[in-house]
């Protein structure tokens, strides 16, 4: 019983830490990854046109 509770506590701490980092440094990680992928798609299409 000790280890599942320890794992749950660590999971909660990591989740709260990530939420704090997202609030502190701006956009959520999911949006920044999506922006980066869309930017790469735009650069690839421009490279094919040139």
mmJSON file of the N, C-alpha and C atoms, coordinates in Angstrom:
{"data_MODEL":{"atom_site":{
"group_PDB":["ATOM","ATOM","ATOM","ATOM","ATOM","ATOM","ATOM","ATOM","ATOM","ATOM","ATOM","ATOM","ATOM","ATOM","ATOM","ATOM","ATOM","ATOM","ATOM","ATOM","ATOM","ATOM","ATOM","ATOM","ATOM","ATOM","ATOM","ATOM","ATOM","ATOM","ATOM","ATOM","ATOM","ATOM","ATOM","ATOM","ATOM","ATOM","ATOM","ATOM","ATOM","ATOM","ATOM","ATOM","ATOM","ATOM","ATOM","ATOM","ATOM","ATOM","ATOM","ATOM","ATOM","ATOM","ATOM","ATOM","ATOM","ATOM","ATOM","ATOM","ATOM","ATOM","ATOM","ATOM","ATOM","ATOM","ATOM","ATOM","ATOM","ATOM","ATOM","ATOM","ATOM","ATOM","ATOM","ATOM","ATOM","ATOM","ATOM","ATOM","ATOM","ATOM","ATOM","ATOM","ATOM","ATOM","ATOM","ATOM","ATOM","ATOM","ATOM","ATOM","ATOM","ATOM","ATOM","ATOM","ATOM","ATOM","ATOM","ATOM","ATOM","ATOM","ATOM","ATOM","ATOM","ATOM","ATOM","ATOM","ATOM","ATOM","ATOM","ATOM","ATOM","ATOM","ATOM","ATOM","ATOM","ATOM","ATOM","ATOM","ATOM","ATOM","ATOM","ATOM","ATOM","ATOM","ATOM","ATOM","ATOM","ATOM","ATOM","ATOM","ATOM","ATOM","ATOM","ATOM","ATOM","ATOM","ATOM","ATOM","ATOM","ATOM","ATOM","ATOM","ATOM","ATOM","ATOM","ATOM","ATOM","ATOM"],
"id":[1,2,3,4,5,6,7,8,9,10,11,12,13,14,15,16,17,18,19,20,21,22,23,24,25,26,27,28,29,30,31,32,33,34,35,36,37,38,39,40,41,42,43,44,45,46,47,48,49,50,51,52,53,54,55,56,57,58,59,60,61,62,63,64,65,66,67,68,69,70,71,72,73,74,75,76,77,78,79,80,81,82,83,84,85,86,87,88,89,90,91,92,93,94,95,96,97,98,99,100,101,102,103,104,105,106,107,108,109,110,111,112,113,114,115,116,117,118,119,120,121,122,123,124,125,126,127,128,129,130,131,132,133,134,135,136,137,138,139,140,141,142,143,144,145,146,147,148,149,150],
"type_symbol":["N","C","C","N","C","C","N","C","C","N","C","C","N","C","C","N","C","C","N","C","C","N","C","C","N","C","C","N","C","C","N","C","C","N","C","C","N","C","C","N","C","C","N","C","C","N","C","C","N","C","C","N","C","C","N","C","C","N","C","C","N","C","C","N","C","C","N","C","C","N","C","C","N","C","C","N","C","C","N","C","C","N","C","C","N","C","C","N","C","C","N","C","C","N","C","C","N","C","C","N","C","C","N","C","C","N","C","C","N","C","C","N","C","C","N","C","C","N","C","C","N","C","C","N","C","C","N","C","C","N","C","C","N","C","C","N","C","C","N","C","C","N","C","C","N","C","C","N","C","C"],
"label_atom_id":["N","CA","C","N","CA","C","N","CA","C","N","CA","C","N","CA","C","N","CA","C","N","CA","C","N","CA","C","N","CA","C","N","CA","C","N","CA","C","N","CA","C","N","CA","C","N","CA","C","N","CA","C","N","CA","C","N","CA","C","N","CA","C","N","CA","C","N","CA","C","N","CA","C","N","CA","C","N","CA","C","N","CA","C","N","CA","C","N","CA","C","N","CA","C","N","CA","C","N","CA","C","N","CA","C","N","CA","C","N","CA","C","N","CA","C","N","CA","C","N","CA","C","N","CA","C","N","CA","C","N","CA","C","N","CA","C","N","CA","C","N","CA","C","N","CA","C","N","CA","C","N","CA","C","N","CA","C","N","CA","C","N","CA","C","N","CA","C","N","CA","C","N","CA","C"],
"label_alt_id":[null,null,null,null,null,null,null,null,null,null,null,null,null,null,null,null,null,null,null,null,null,null,null,null,null,null,null,null,null,null,null,null,null,null,null,null,null,null,null,null,null,null,null,null,null,null,null,null,null,null,null,null,null,null,null,null,null,null,null,null,null,null,null,null,null,null,null,null,null,null,null,null,null,null,null,null,null,null,null,null,null,null,null,null,null,null,null,null,null,null,null,null,null,null,null,null,null,null,null,null,null,null,null,null,null,null,null,null,null,null,null,null,null,null,null,null,null,null,null,null,null,null,null,null,null,null,null,null,null,null,null,null,null,null,null,null,null,null,null,null,null,null,null,null,null,null,null,null,null,null],
"label_comp_id":["UNK","UNK","UNK","UNK","UNK","UNK","UNK","UNK","UNK","UNK","UNK","UNK","UNK","UNK","UNK","UNK","UNK","UNK","UNK","UNK","UNK","UNK","UNK","UNK","UNK","UNK","UNK","UNK","UNK","UNK","UNK","UNK","UNK","UNK","UNK","UNK","UNK","UNK","UNK","UNK","UNK","UNK","UNK","UNK","UNK","UNK","UNK","UNK","UNK","UNK","UNK","UNK","UNK","UNK","UNK","UNK","UNK","UNK","UNK","UNK","UNK","UNK","UNK","UNK","UNK","UNK","UNK","UNK","UNK","UNK","UNK","UNK","UNK","UNK","UNK","UNK","UNK","UNK","UNK","UNK","UNK","UNK","UNK","UNK","UNK","UNK","UNK","UNK","UNK","UNK","UNK","UNK","UNK","UNK","UNK","UNK","UNK","UNK","UNK","UNK","UNK","UNK","UNK","UNK","UNK","UNK","UNK","UNK","UNK","UNK","UNK","UNK","UNK","UNK","UNK","UNK","UNK","UNK","UNK","UNK","UNK","UNK","UNK","UNK","UNK","UNK","UNK","UNK","UNK","UNK","UNK","UNK","UNK","UNK","UNK","UNK","UNK","UNK","UNK","UNK","UNK","UNK","UNK","UNK","UNK","UNK","UNK","UNK","UNK","UNK"],
"label_asym_id":["A","A","A","A","A","A","A","A","A","A","A","A","A","A","A","A","A","A","A","A","A","A","A","A","A","A","A","A","A","A","A","A","A","A","A","A","A","A","A","A","A","A","A","A","A","A","A","A","A","A","A","A","A","A","A","A","A","A","A","A","A","A","A","A","A","A","A","A","A","A","A","A","A","A","A","A","A","A","A","A","A","A","A","A","A","A","A","A","A","A","A","A","A","A","A","A","A","A","A","A","A","A","A","A","A","A","A","A","A","A","A","A","A","A","A","A","A","A","A","A","A","A","A","A","A","A","A","A","A","A","A","A","A","A","A","A","A","A","A","A","A","A","A","A","A","A","A","A","A","A"],
"label_entity_id":["1","1","1","1","1","1","1","1","1","1","1","1","1","1","1","1","1","1","1","1","1","1","1","1","1","1","1","1","1","1","1","1","1","1","1","1","1","1","1","1","1","1","1","1","1","1","1","1","1","1","1","1","1","1","1","1","1","1","1","1","1","1","1","1","1","1","1","1","1","1","1","1","1","1","1","1","1","1","1","1","1","1","1","1","1","1","1","1","1","1","1","1","1","1","1","1","1","1","1","1","1","1","1","1","1","1","1","1","1","1","1","1","1","1","1","1","1","1","1","1","1","1","1","1","1","1","1","1","1","1","1","1","1","1","1","1","1","1","1","1","1","1","1","1","1","1","1","1","1","1"],
"label_seq_id":[1,1,1,2,2,2,3,3,3,4,4,4,5,5,5,6,6,6,7,7,7,8,8,8,9,9,9,10,10,10,11,11,11,12,12,12,13,13,13,14,14,14,15,15,15,16,16,16,17,17,17,18,18,18,19,19,19,20,20,20,21,21,21,22,22,22,23,23,23,24,24,24,25,25,25,26,26,26,27,27,27,28,28,28,29,29,29,30,30,30,31,31,31,32,32,32,33,33,33,34,34,34,35,35,35,36,36,36,37,37,37,38,38,38,39,39,39,40,40,40,41,41,41,42,42,42,43,43,43,44,44,44,45,45,45,46,46,46,47,47,47,48,48,48,49,49,49,50,50,50],
"pdbx_PDB_ins_code":[null,null,null,null,null,null,null,null,null,null,null,null,null,null,null,null,null,null,null,null,null,null,null,null,null,null,null,null,null,null,null,null,null,null,null,null,null,null,null,null,null,null,null,null,null,null,null,null,null,null,null,null,null,null,null,null,null,null,null,null,null,null,null,null,null,null,null,null,null,null,null,null,null,null,null,null,null,null,null,null,null,null,null,null,null,null,null,null,null,null,null,null,null,null,null,null,null,null,null,null,null,null,null,null,null,null,null,null,null,null,null,null,null,null,null,null,null,null,null,null,null,null,null,null,null,null,null,null,null,null,null,null,null,null,null,null,null,null,null,null,null,null,null,null,null,null,null,null,null,null],
"Cartn_x":[0.826,0.0,0.862,2.064,2.939,3.374,3.75,4.278,3.23,2.011,1.004,0.72,0.692,0.475,1.665,2.86,4.049,4.043,3.677,3.605,2.54,1.399,0.337,0.797,1.466,1.971,2.985,3.894,4.89,4.232,3.222,2.502,1.824,1.207,0.541,1.56,2.701,3.731,4.263,4.5,4.997,3.951,2.688,1.617,1.521,1.575,1.512,2.74,3.895,5.108,5.037,4.511,4.372,3.365,2.271,1.292,1.915,2.729,3.384,4.345,5.094,6.027,5.293,4.155,3.382,2.878,2.405,1.92,3.064,4.208,5.336,5.96,6.088,6.829,5.945,4.66,3.811,2.953,2.977,2.058,2.255,1.185,1.305,2.205,2.782,3.714,3.044,1.784,1.105,1.015,0.706,0.584,1.93,2.996,4.308,4.775,4.465,4.821,4.026,2.742,1.912,2.401,2.787,3.302,4.598,5.449,6.722,6.483,5.551,5.266,4.663,3.773,3.184,4.24,5.163,6.258,7.164,7.416,8.242,7.523,6.211,5.457,5.518,5.449,5.527,6.91,7.944,9.307,9.532,8.994,9.168,8.466,7.259,6.542,7.234,7.811,8.546,9.812,10.464,11.68,11.373,10.212,9.835,9.515,9.033,8.676,9.934,10.918,12.151,12.851],
"Cartn_y":[-1.201,0.0,1.254,1.138,2.297,2.792,1.86,2.277,2.897,2.366,3.057,4.479,4.673,6.031,6.933,6.393,7.167,7.551,6.619,6.899,7.95,7.84,8.836,10.22,10.295,11.579,12.189,11.362,11.865,12.343,11.616,12.011,13.359,13.562,14.834,15.966,15.734,16.768,17.128,16.135,16.397,17.162,16.777,17.46,18.928,19.187,20.567,21.358,20.716,21.394,21.773,20.868,21.18,22.289,22.279,23.365,24.702,24.72,25.958,26.438,25.517,25.908,26.469,25.864,26.362,27.772,28.021,29.361,30.368,29.958,30.881,31.243,30.292,30.528,30.675,30.887,31.217,30.077,29.846,28.909,27.487,26.711,25.294,24.544,23.469,22.713,22.16,21.771,21.218,22.241,23.488,24.526,24.842,24.882,25.212,24.109,22.853,21.757,21.871,22.197,22.345,23.516,24.621,25.765,25.399,24.659,24.271,23.362,22.418,21.515,22.264,23.223,23.978,24.862,25.385,26.185,25.357,24.109,23.24,22.911,22.74,22.434,23.607,24.822,26.015,26.119,25.87,25.957,24.904,23.703,22.664,23.036,23.619,23.971,25.128,26.06,27.148,26.641,25.666,25.118,24.423,23.787,23.12,24.129,25.314,26.324,26.967,27.157,27.812,26.88],
"Cartn_z":[0.0,0.0,0.0,0.514,0.607,-0.78,-1.678,-2.974,-3.9,-3.962,-4.789,-4.3,-2.989,-2.469,-2.772,-2.684,-3.015,-4.497,-5.355,-6.789,-7.088,-6.422,-6.623,-6.184,-5.037,-4.558,-5.507,-6.033,-6.988,-8.274,-8.728,-9.938,-9.761,-8.61,-8.33,-8.29,-7.661,-7.594,-8.98,-9.807,-11.162,-11.964,-11.845,-12.584,-12.166,-10.869,-10.386,-10.827,-10.825,-11.277,-12.741,-13.567,-14.99,-15.231,-14.489,-14.605,-14.237,-13.184,-12.764,-13.848,-14.444,-15.505,-16.718,-17.069,-18.205,-17.951,-16.744,-16.408,-16.383,-15.894,-15.748,-17.089,-17.979,-19.215,-20.442,-20.258,-21.395,-21.863,-23.172,-23.818,-23.312,-23.301,-22.937,-23.911,-23.465,-24.286,-25.539,-25.452,-26.601,-27.724,-27.387,-28.409,-29.032,-28.241,-28.798,-29.738,-29.439,-30.34,-31.624,-31.529,-32.726,-33.577,-32.941,-33.689,-34.403,-33.736,-34.33,-35.528,-35.394,-36.504,-37.684,-37.43,-38.529,-39.185,-38.408,-38.956,-39.845,-39.434,-40.267,-41.564,-41.511,-42.718,-43.683,-43.167,-44.012,-44.63,-43.871,-44.408,-45.475,-45.293,-46.305,-47.607,-47.514,-48.728,-49.449,-48.721,-49.346,-50.008,-49.417,-49.988,-51.311,-51.416,-52.666,-53.763,-53.417,-54.403,-54.994,-54.189,-54.677,-55.571],
"occupancy":[1.0,1.0,1.0,1.0,1.0,1.0,1.0,1.0,1.0,1.0,1.0,1.0,1.0,1.0,1.0,1.0,1.0,1.0,1.0,1.0,1.0,1.0,1.0,1.0,1.0,1.0,1.0,1.0,1.0,1.0,1.0,1.0,1.0,1.0,1.0,1.0,1.0,1.0,1.0,1.0,1.0,1.0,1.0,1.0,1.0,1.0,1.0,1.0,1.0,1.0,1.0,1.0,1.0,1.0,1.0,1.0,1.0,1.0,1.0,1.0,1.0,1.0,1.0,1.0,1.0,1.0,1.0,1.0,1.0,1.0,1.0,1.0,1.0,1.0,1.0,1.0,1.0,1.0,1.0,1.0,1.0,1.0,1.0,1.0,1.0,1.0,1.0,1.0,1.0,1.0,1.0,1.0,1.0,1.0,1.0,1.0,1.0,1.0,1.0,1.0,1.0,1.0,1.0,1.0,1.0,1.0,1.0,1.0,1.0,1.0,1.0,1.0,1.0,1.0,1.0,1.0,1.0,1.0,1.0,1.0,1.0,1.0,1.0,1.0,1.0,1.0,1.0,1.0,1.0,1.0,1.0,1.0,1.0,1.0,1.0,1.0,1.0,1.0,1.0,1.0,1.0,1.0,1.0,1.0,1.0,1.0,1.0,1.0,1.0,1.0],
"B_iso_or_equiv":[0.0,0.0,0.0,0.0,0.0,0.0,0.0,0.0,0.0,0.0,0.0,0.0,0.0,0.0,0.0,0.0,0.0,0.0,0.0,0.0,0.0,0.0,0.0,0.0,0.0,0.0,0.0,0.0,0.0,0.0,0.0,0.0,0.0,0.0,0.0,0.0,0.0,0.0,0.0,0.0,0.0,0.0,0.0,0.0,0.0,0.0,0.0,0.0,0.0,0.0,0.0,0.0,0.0,0.0,0.0,0.0,0.0,0.0,0.0,0.0,0.0,0.0,0.0,0.0,0.0,0.0,0.0,0.0,0.0,0.0,0.0,0.0,0.0,0.0,0.0,0.0,0.0,0.0,0.0,0.0,0.0,0.0,0.0,0.0,0.0,0.0,0.0,0.0,0.0,0.0,0.0,0.0,0.0,0.0,0.0,0.0,0.0,0.0,0.0,0.0,0.0,0.0,0.0,0.0,0.0,0.0,0.0,0.0,0.0,0.0,0.0,0.0,0.0,0.0,0.0,0.0,0.0,0.0,0.0,0.0,0.0,0.0,0.0,0.0,0.0,0.0,0.0,0.0,0.0,0.0,0.0,0.0,0.0,0.0,0.0,0.0,0.0,0.0,0.0,0.0,0.0,0.0,0.0,0.0,0.0,0.0,0.0,0.0,0.0,0.0],
"pdbx_formal_charge":[null,null,null,null,null,null,null,null,null,null,null,null,null,null,null,null,null,null,null,null,null,null,null,null,null,null,null,null,null,null,null,null,null,null,null,null,null,null,null,null,null,null,null,null,null,null,null,null,null,null,null,null,null,null,null,null,null,null,null,null,null,null,null,null,null,null,null,null,null,null,null,null,null,null,null,null,null,null,null,null,null,null,null,null,null,null,null,null,null,null,null,null,null,null,null,null,null,null,null,null,null,null,null,null,null,null,null,null,null,null,null,null,null,null,null,null,null,null,null,null,null,null,null,null,null,null,null,null,null,null,null,null,null,null,null,null,null,null,null,null,null,null,null,null,null,null,null,null,null,null],
"auth_seq_id":[1,1,1,2,2,2,3,3,3,4,4,4,5,5,5,6,6,6,7,7,7,8,8,8,9,9,9,10,10,10,11,11,11,12,12,12,13,13,13,14,14,14,15,15,15,16,16,16,17,17,17,18,18,18,19,19,19,20,20,20,21,21,21,22,22,22,23,23,23,24,24,24,25,25,25,26,26,26,27,27,27,28,28,28,29,29,29,30,30,30,31,31,31,32,32,32,33,33,33,34,34,34,35,35,35,36,36,36,37,37,37,38,38,38,39,39,39,40,40,40,41,41,41,42,42,42,43,43,43,44,44,44,45,45,45,46,46,46,47,47,47,48,48,48,49,49,49,50,50,50],
"auth_comp_id":["UNK","UNK","UNK","UNK","UNK","UNK","UNK","UNK","UNK","UNK","UNK","UNK","UNK","UNK","UNK","UNK","UNK","UNK","UNK","UNK","UNK","UNK","UNK","UNK","UNK","UNK","UNK","UNK","UNK","UNK","UNK","UNK","UNK","UNK","UNK","UNK","UNK","UNK","UNK","UNK","UNK","UNK","UNK","UNK","UNK","UNK","UNK","UNK","UNK","UNK","UNK","UNK","UNK","UNK","UNK","UNK","UNK","UNK","UNK","UNK","UNK","UNK","UNK","UNK","UNK","UNK","UNK","UNK","UNK","UNK","UNK","UNK","UNK","UNK","UNK","UNK","UNK","UNK","UNK","UNK","UNK","UNK","UNK","UNK","UNK","UNK","UNK","UNK","UNK","UNK","UNK","UNK","UNK","UNK","UNK","UNK","UNK","UNK","UNK","UNK","UNK","UNK","UNK","UNK","UNK","UNK","UNK","UNK","UNK","UNK","UNK","UNK","UNK","UNK","UNK","UNK","UNK","UNK","UNK","UNK","UNK","UNK","UNK","UNK","UNK","UNK","UNK","UNK","UNK","UNK","UNK","UNK","UNK","UNK","UNK","UNK","UNK","UNK","UNK","UNK","UNK","UNK","UNK","UNK","UNK","UNK","UNK","UNK","UNK","UNK"],
"auth_asym_id":["A","A","A","A","A","A","A","A","A","A","A","A","A","A","A","A","A","A","A","A","A","A","A","A","A","A","A","A","A","A","A","A","A","A","A","A","A","A","A","A","A","A","A","A","A","A","A","A","A","A","A","A","A","A","A","A","A","A","A","A","A","A","A","A","A","A","A","A","A","A","A","A","A","A","A","A","A","A","A","A","A","A","A","A","A","A","A","A","A","A","A","A","A","A","A","A","A","A","A","A","A","A","A","A","A","A","A","A","A","A","A","A","A","A","A","A","A","A","A","A","A","A","A","A","A","A","A","A","A","A","A","A","A","A","A","A","A","A","A","A","A","A","A","A","A","A","A","A","A","A"],
"auth_atom_id":["N","CA","C","N","CA","C","N","CA","C","N","CA","C","N","CA","C","N","CA","C","N","CA","C","N","CA","C","N","CA","C","N","CA","C","N","CA","C","N","CA","C","N","CA","C","N","CA","C","N","CA","C","N","CA","C","N","CA","C","N","CA","C","N","CA","C","N","CA","C","N","CA","C","N","CA","C","N","CA","C","N","CA","C","N","CA","C","N","CA","C","N","CA","C","N","CA","C","N","CA","C","N","CA","C","N","CA","C","N","CA","C","N","CA","C","N","CA","C","N","CA","C","N","CA","C","N","CA","C","N","CA","C","N","CA","C","N","CA","C","N","CA","C","N","CA","C","N","CA","C","N","CA","C","N","CA","C","N","CA","C","N","CA","C","N","CA","C","N","CA","C","N","CA","C"],
"pdbx_PDB_model_num":[1,1,1,1,1,1,1,1,1,1,1,1,1,1,1,1,1,1,1,1,1,1,1,1,1,1,1,1,1,1,1,1,1,1,1,1,1,1,1,1,1,1,1,1,1,1,1,1,1,1,1,1,1,1,1,1,1,1,1,1,1,1,1,1,1,1,1,1,1,1,1,1,1,1,1,1,1,1,1,1,1,1,1,1,1,1,1,1,1,1,1,1,1,1,1,1,1,1,1,1,1,1,1,1,1,1,1,1,1,1,1,1,1,1,1,1,1,1,1,1,1,1,1,1,1,1,1,1,1,1,1,1,1,1,1,1,1,1,1,1,1,1,1,1,1,1,1,1,1,1]
}}}
